[in-house]
Amino acid sequence: MKHVDKNSLKHFGVCFLLSFLFGKYGVAMAVGASLTKEWYDKQSYGHWCWVDLFFDTLGCVVGYALHCLVIYLISLI
């Protein structure tokens, strides 16, 4: 299994940021960007990086969850 490197953390950060800032539309953008990037890697290197896809998914989940939490907390005011 590939170890976690800076590239995987970048995948998490980009997906987290898009999902947190733009909500469900950010999740859609992040998923599209992730799959496009991995498709490009498959064409160039012959394989998908499943670790990067995992961190993309994790970034989307955490970012969207925090987005929903912030929206909920703002609605309480």
Secondary structure, DSSP 8 states (H G I E B T S, - for coil): -----HHHHHHHHHHHHHHHHHHHHHHHHHHHHHHHHHHHHHHHHSS--HHHHHHHHHHHHHHHHHHHHHHHHHHH-
